[in-house]
């Protein structure tokens, strides 16, 4: 395919994409097929000779689309949102075309520099403390990671390195392996599975802190565990707080937890993967109070800030902490300006992801982004009202952002049955969670194009299935 | 921006991208600016209100383009290639639009399933042993990672987990931390820095194996080290072989190393990040002989197989080894068909990257991809001949693929001076490496559009700068 054909096919693809997104409501949100469906639809081997583009696009409809869970359908209420917007898509096209691999300043100066400045823009939008802003001579700054999992892992590794150095400074004979075996990390029992995974990768112990009745961790609970562990000869070194947990969007009490972590020389990382985007609105910013005690903070613009995956925003108080954890300088990466390079992440190579932030921030403006957050929170509140008005149902956690946790009053089995009917109906899609041993349905406002009518329709559908379910003799 | 505006802007962007790539030769390949250049060109904060799209695109030329190192310019000979092709770009547009986050089968069945089948296609193109092919009931299979660094890390973590289980099976009282402290991983002294980094992340020792005079590791060298370490009470558990090292594209002798690793119960991972693509050509496939002994194998289609970044292809002999290393099943990820899900990587979320493989394999066919590899190897041979014909220069490592390592006969300083002139001239761009303490210039065939005339022109430029350099009184 030469440039001339790309011009033609590219424009067709732009129309295909626009058609797909404009008409997405007409597709079933969740596919109806069995695992392994795809293999029999395509050959066993790559073709020896080129095929035509028409054949491939025909197969997109025949093979791919029937197997897609449509995350951008306004009938999709599962997991958390995957952000998407037209400006981000345009930026992504440009990013792909430039195709630089931004592993150092010299590998493409604009890639490193736009990222630094965009992370400052975003940090200011969140009113982050000054020490997180790189500016022209700050010690902290932001970096774009692929996912929140990677940010959590990087923070844990930096904390591990810092802890080992601190312990060795006062006891230089202690071997690293022995220190590792005494290190303890903490996180909420409601934290995302990737936090526990980070500890497993880093080879350190992780303890789950029990939550209060709003599913949040408070200072007292962590304090008690830290004291017990210290008395047992262990070394508490890291706490990962969550702002907006995956099951119920609960907020750990960081203003209490932060001073404790600081006092105990524990690294505090804040994972606000989903909820972080909302902190650009002044009315939600108080939930971030206490961030001034954190060593690192992360959230995913690719969840709720209209920037397509992947783009996870991480800030650190001291760049040196995170760079120092892994310093390697082979000659083929050496460069006069290498200090401006970035080795703040697991992969060495990286796309020019800050272009997406730049396009989205400028095409929406702060006001447009705030409007998006507020609209989606409004839709969640609307759904909450519908649930509360129906005495057969209960709300299971405070609705603060775009997530509503609800269930039928009654057994877990009853609710499992309801979810099964919803899933099999394929009109809307949502997933469950577990709260206090109860099986709960999560209704997350996801697609950018979700409107009040979709919420009303979804609730109508749920109540209809509920009616049918409760007619059954066994209930 | 609504769909109608996206249709217009998207088509403009397609033309912008085609124009950029068609006229890339007219841009200086390497930017002429100082670190920090960008910050003063744009505001300090995100705009409160939306800006127009025209303003942004004007700024792409004003702010971004002057700071780009143009990886797809035929004058770019640095690092290794970053693959790029029009079919991959079209697939990427589709991937962005679908925007599913493929962390489980249910999250988008097509995303998981196309990946499995594409990895089988690619595995067959490389004639990988049957046990790496998932098929419908194999124990192995392939997964797309973001980068080779992530693949190396995953293999090391899986190996670490397996080693700990094995040791504990015969000595159940040994604490994990003590086992960790005895584990030893090995890799070539010529291996990429990310291999050492993986060991650092995993908290295990890594020893560098000396190479022979072709910069490759042989069986004897590894055997000697393993025996010494075992005698010292350590537990060798992992060896990362390199096929096509970053400095000089050397090939470790895996047919010797594999049986040794198998005998010693050491996981053998093969990192063929750059060179792996060439194994689709029968004439290069013998370099992969010995892969049958490997537990995992990885290379980057995003380097040399015309698939834009990121797309790193990893196969494992036993899926259970790599899945078993991290098994977490929170309820919000549970699904009836979860066994078909994929948690084979560090990040939980992932793009629908297999679409790029599918488009590229079908639009080029195996024959087209082989032609691309052969053409680029031919260009490297052409450059090698030019160097060999000039008695002032020497070739520093055998030219097997698309990389030529060369230098001026004489001091390292002389060669550093030459490289500085090349870099400052900005007509071509390349980076150095170190081989046997000598400062060497790396000339890698990178852009898809590089032709013989570019090679001739590059050599002409280098000899001209050499002429000027050697005129200087101090040389």
Boltz contact constraints between the chains, C-beta under 6 A:
constraints:
  - contact:
      token1: [A, 1]
      token2: [B, 86]
      max_distance: 6.0
  - contact:
      token1: [A, 1]
      token2: [B, 87]
      max_distance: 6.0
  - contact:
      token1: [A, 1]
      token2: [B, 363]
      max_distance: 6.0
  - contact:
      token1: [A, 3]
      token2: [B, 18]
      max_distance: 6.0
  - contact:
      token1: [A, 3]
      token2: [B, 22]
      max_distance: 6.0
  - contact:
      token1: [A, 6]
      token2: [B, 18]
      max_distance: 6.0
  - contact:
      token1: [A, 6]
      token2: [B, 86]
      max_distance: 6.0
  - contact:
      token1: [A, 7]
      token2: [B, 14]
      max_distance: 6.0
  - contact:
      token1: [A, 7]
      token2: [B, 18]
      max_distance: 6.0
  - contact:
      token1: [A, 9]
      token2: [B, 90]
      max_distance: 6.0
  - contact:
      token1: [A, 10]
      token2: [B, 14]
      max_distance: 6.0
  - contact:
      token1: [A, 11]
      token2: [B, 11]
      max_distance: 6.0
  - contact:
      token1: [A, 11]
      token2: [B, 14]
      max_distance: 6.0
  - contact:
      token1: [A, 13]
      token2: [B, 90]
      max_distance: 6.0
  - contact:
      token1: [A, 13]
      token2: [B, 93]
      max_distance: 6.0
  - contact:
      token1: [A, 14]
      token2: [B, 7]
      max_distance: 6.0
  - contact:
      token1: [A, 14]
      token2: [B, 10]
      max_distance: 6.0
  - contact:
      token1: [A, 14]
      token2: [B, 11]
      max_distance: 6.0
  - contact:
      token1: [A, 17]
      token2: [B, 97]
      max_distance: 6.0
  - contact:
      token1: [A, 18]
      token2: [B, 3]
      max_distance: 6.0
  - contact:
      token1: [A, 18]
      token2: [B, 6]
      max_distance: 6.0
  - contact:
      token1: [A, 18]
      token2: [B, 7]
      max_distance: 6.0
  - contact:
      token1: [A, 20]
      token2: [B, 97]
      max_distance: 6.0
  - contact:
      token1: [A, 22]
      token2: [B, 3]
      max_distance: 6.0
  - contact:
      token1: [A, 31]
      token2: [B, 109]
      max_distance: 6.0
  - contact:
      token1: [A, 35]
      token2: [B, 337]
      max_distance: 6.0
  - contact:
      token1: [A, 35]
      token2: [B, 340]
      max_distance: 6.0
  - contact:
      token1: [A, 38]
      token2: [B, 113]
      max_distance: 6.0
  - contact:
      token1: [A, 39]
      token2: [B, 117]
      max_distance: 6.0
  - contact:
      token1: [A, 45]
      token2: [B, 121]
      max_distance: 6.0
  - contact:
      token1: [A, 45]
      token2: [B, 124]
      max_distance: 6.0
  - contact:
      token1: [A, 46]
      token2: [B, 121]
      max_distance: 6.0
  - contact:
      token1: [A, 46]
      token2: [B, 125]
      max_distance: 6.0
  - contact:
      token1: [A, 46]
      token2: [B, 361]
      max_distance: 6.0
  - contact:
      token1: [A, 46]
      token2: [B, 366]
      max_distance: 6.0
  - contact:
      token1: [A, 47]
      token2: [B, 365]
      max_distance: 6.0
  - contact:
      token1: [A, 48]
      token2: [B, 365]
      max_distance: 6.0
  - contact:
      token1: [A, 48]
      token2: [B, 366]
      max_distance: 6.0
  - contact:
      token1: [A, 48]
      token2: [B, 367]
      max_distance: 6.0
  - contact:
      token1: [A, 49]
      token2: [B, 365]
      max_distance: 6.0
  - contact:
      token1: [A, 49]
      token2: [B, 367]
      max_distance: 6.0
  - contact:
      token1: [A, 50]
      token2: [B, 363]
      max_distance: 6.0
  - contact:
      token1: [A, 50]
      token2: [B, 364]
      max_distance: 6.0
  - contact:
      token1: [A, 50]
      token2: [B, 365]
      max_distance: 6.0
  - contact:
      token1: [A, 50]
      token2: [B, 368]
      max_distance: 6.0
  - contact:
      token1: [A, 51]
      token2: [B, 362]
      max_distance: 6.0
  - contact:
      token1: [A, 56]
      token2: [B, 362]
      max_distance: 6.0
  - contact:
      token1: [A, 64]
      token2: [B, 110]
      max_distance: 6.0
  - contact:
      token1: [A, 67]
      token2: [B, 109]
      max_distance: 6.0
  - contact:
      token1: [A, 67]
      token2: [B, 110]
      max_distance: 6.0
  - contact:
      token1: [A, 68]
      token2: [B, 108]
      max_distance: 6.0
  - contact:
      token1: [A, 68]
      token2: [B, 110]
      max_distance: 6.0
  - contact:
      token1: [A, 69]
      token2: [B, 107]
      max_distance: 6.0
  - contact:
      token1: [A, 69]
      token2: [B, 108]
      max_distance: 6.0
  - contact:
      token1: [A, 71]
      token2: [B, 99]
      max_distance: 6.0
  - contact:
      token1: [A, 71]
      token2: [B, 100]
      max_distance: 6.0
  - contact:
      token1: [A, 72]
      token2: [B, 99]
      max_distance: 6.0
  - contact:
      token1: [A, 82]
      token2: [B, 99]
      max_distance: 6.0
  - contact:
      token1: [A, 82]
      token2: [B, 101]
      max_distance: 6.0
  - contact:
      token1: [A, 84]
      token2: [B, 99]
      max_distance: 6.0
  - contact:
      token1: [A, 86]
      token2: [B, 1]
      max_distance: 6.0
  - contact:
      token1: [A, 86]
      token2: [B, 6]
      max_distance: 6.0
  - contact:
      token1: [A, 87]
      token2: [B, 1]
      max_distance: 6.0
  - contact:
      token1: [A, 89]
      token2: [B, 96]
      max_distance: 6.0
  - contact:
      token1: [A, 90]
      token2: [B, 9]
      max_distance: 6.0
  - contact:
      token1: [A, 90]
      token2: [B, 13]
      max_distance: 6.0
  - contact:
      token1: [A, 92]
      token2: [B, 96]
      max_distance: 6.0
  - contact:
      token1: [A, 93]
      token2: [B, 13]
      max_distance: 6.0
  - contact:
      token1: [A, 96]
      token2: [B, 89]
      max_distance: 6.0
  - contact:
      token1: [A, 96]
      token2: [B, 92]
      max_distance: 6.0
  - contact:
      token1: [A, 96]
      token2: [B, 308]
      max_distance: 6.0
  - contact:
      token1: [A, 97]
      token2: [B, 17]
      max_distance: 6.0
  - contact:
      token1: [A, 97]
      token2: [B, 20]
      max_distance: 6.0
  - contact:
      token1: [A, 99]
      token2: [B, 71]
      max_distance: 6.0
  - contact:
      token1: [A, 99]
      token2: [B, 72]
      max_distance: 6.0
  - contact:
      token1: [A, 99]
      token2: [B, 82]
      max_distance: 6.0
  - contact:
      token1: [A, 99]
      token2: [B, 84]
      max_distance: 6.0
  - contact:
      token1: [A, 99]
      token2: [B, 308]
      max_distance: 6.0
  - contact:
      token1: [A, 100]
      token2: [B, 71]
      max_distance: 6.0
  - contact:
      token1: [A, 101]
      token2: [B, 82]
      max_distance: 6.0
  - contact:
      token1: [A, 107]
      token2: [B, 69]
      max_distance: 6.0
  - contact:
      token1: [A, 108]
      token2: [B, 68]
      max_distance: 6.0
  - contact:
      token1: [A, 108]
      token2: [B, 69]
      max_distance: 6.0
  - contact:
      token1: [A, 109]
      token2: [B, 31]
      max_distance: 6.0
  - contact:
      token1: [A, 109]
      token2: [B, 67]
      max_distance: 6.0
  - contact:
      token1: [A, 110]
      token2: [B, 64]
      max_distance: 6.0
  - contact:
      token1: [A, 110]
      token2: [B, 67]
      max_distance: 6.0
  - contact:
      token1: [A, 110]
      token2: [B, 68]
      max_distance: 6.0
  - contact:
      token1: [A, 113]
      token2: [B, 38]
      max_distance: 6.0
  - contact:
      token1: [A, 117]
      token2: [B, 39]
      max_distance: 6.0
  - contact:
      token1: [A, 121]
      token2: [B, 45]
      max_distance: 6.0
  - contact:
      token1: [A, 121]
      token2: [B, 46]
      max_distance: 6.0
  - contact:
      token1: [A, 124]
      token2: [B, 45]
      max_distance: 6.0
  - contact:
      token1: [A, 125]
      token2: [B, 46]
      max_distance: 6.0
  - contact:
      token1: [A, 146]
      token2: [B, 347]
      max_distance: 6.0
  - contact:
      token1: [A, 147]
      token2: [B, 347]
      max_distance: 6.0
  - contact:
      token1: [A, 147]
      token2: [B, 349]
      max_distance: 6.0
  - contact:
      token1: [A, 149]
      token2: [B, 347]
      max_distance: 6.0
  - contact:
      token1: [A, 149]
      token2: [B, 348]
      max_distance: 6.0
  - contact:
      token1: [A, 150]
      token2: [B, 347]
      max_distance: 6.0
  - contact:
      token1: [A, 177]
      token2: [B, 177]
      max_distance: 6.0
  - contact:
      token1: [A, 177]
      token2: [B, 180]
      max_distance: 6.0
  - contact:
      token1: [A, 177]
      token2: [B, 181]
      max_distance: 6.0
  - contact:
      token1: [A, 180]
      token2: [B, 177]
      max_distance: 6.0
  - contact:
      token1: [A, 180]
      token2: [B, 203]
      max_distance: 6.0
  - contact:
      token1: [A, 181]
      token2: [B, 177]
      max_distance: 6.0
  - contact:
      token1: [A, 193]
      token2: [B, 328]
      max_distance: 6.0
  - contact:
      token1: [A, 193]
      token2: [B, 330]
      max_distance: 6.0
  - contact:
      token1: [A, 194]
      token2: [B, 348]
      max_distance: 6.0
  - contact:
      token1: [A, 197]
      token2: [B, 326]
      max_distance: 6.0
  - contact:
      token1: [A, 203]
      token2: [B, 180]
      max_distance: 6.0
  - contact:
      token1: [A, 203]
      token2: [B, 203]
      max_distance: 6.0
  - contact:
      token1: [A, 246]
      token2: [B, 332]
      max_distance: 6.0
  - contact:
      token1: [A, 308]
      token2: [B, 96]
      max_distance: 6.0
  - contact:
      token1: [A, 308]
      token2: [B, 99]
      max_distance: 6.0
  - contact:
      token1: [A, 326]
      token2: [B, 197]
      max_distance: 6.0
  - contact:
      token1: [A, 328]
      token2: [B, 193]
      max_distance: 6.0
  - contact:
      token1: [A, 330]
      token2: [B, 193]
      max_distance: 6.0
  - contact:
      token1: [A, 331]
      token2: [B, 432]
      max_distance: 6.0
  - contact:
      token1: [A, 331]
      token2: [B, 433]
      max_distance: 6.0
  - contact:
      token1: [A, 331]
      token2: [B, 434]
      max_distance: 6.0
  - contact:
      token1: [A, 332]
      token2: [B, 431]
      max_distance: 6.0
  - contact:
      token1: [A, 332]
      token2: [B, 433]
      max_distance: 6.0
  - contact:
      token1: [A, 337]
      token2: [B, 35]
      max_distance: 6.0
  - contact:
      token1: [A, 340]
      token2: [B, 35]
      max_distance: 6.0
  - contact:
      token1: [A, 346]
      token2: [B, 346]
      max_distance: 6.0
  - contact:
      token1: [A, 347]
      token2: [B, 146]
      max_distance: 6.0
  - contact:
      token1: [A, 347]
      token2: [B, 147]
      max_distance: 6.0
  - contact:
      token1: [A, 347]
      token2: [B, 149]
      max_distance: 6.0
  - contact:
      token1: [A, 347]
      token2: [B, 150]
      max_distance: 6.0
  - contact:
      token1: [A, 348]
      token2: [B, 149]
      max_distance: 6.0
  - contact:
      token1: [A, 348]
      token2: [B, 194]
      max_distance: 6.0
  - contact:
      token1: [A, 349]
      token2: [B, 147]
      max_distance: 6.0
  - contact:
      token1: [A, 361]
      token2: [B, 46]
      max_distance: 6.0
  - contact:
      token1: [A, 362]
      token2: [B, 51]
      max_distance: 6.0
  - contact:
      token1: [A, 362]
      token2: [B, 56]
      max_distance: 6.0
  - contact:
      token1: [A, 363]
      token2: [B, 1]
      max_distance: 6.0
  - contact:
      token1: [A, 363]
      token2: [B, 50]
      max_distance: 6.0
  - contact:
      token1: [A, 364]
      token2: [B, 50]
      max_distance: 6.0
  - contact:
      token1: [A, 365]
      token2: [B, 47]
      max_distance: 6.0
  - contact:
      token1: [A, 365]
      token2: [B, 48]
      max_distance: 6.0
  - contact:
      token1: [A, 365]
      token2: [B, 49]
      max_distance: 6.0
  - contact:
      token1: [A, 365]
      token2: [B, 50]
      max_distance: 6.0
  - contact:
      token1: [A, 366]
      token2: [B, 46]
      max_distance: 6.0
  - contact:
      token1: [A, 366]
      token2: [B, 48]
      max_distance: 6.0
  - contact:
      token1: [A, 367]
      token2: [B, 48]
      max_distance: 6.0
  - contact:
      token1: [A, 367]
      token2: [B, 49]
      max_distance: 6.0
  - contact:
      token1: [A, 368]
      token2: [B, 50]
      max_distance: 6.0
  - contact:
      token1: [A, 431]
      token2: [B, 332]
      max_distance: 6.0
  - contact:
      token1: [A, 432]
      token2: [B, 331]
      max_distance: 6.0
  - contact:
      token1: [A, 433]
      token2: [B, 331]
      max_distance: 6.0
  - contact:
      token1: [A, 433]
      token2: [B, 332]
      max_distance: 6.0
  - contact:
      token1: [A, 434]
      token2: [B, 331]
      max_distance: 6.0
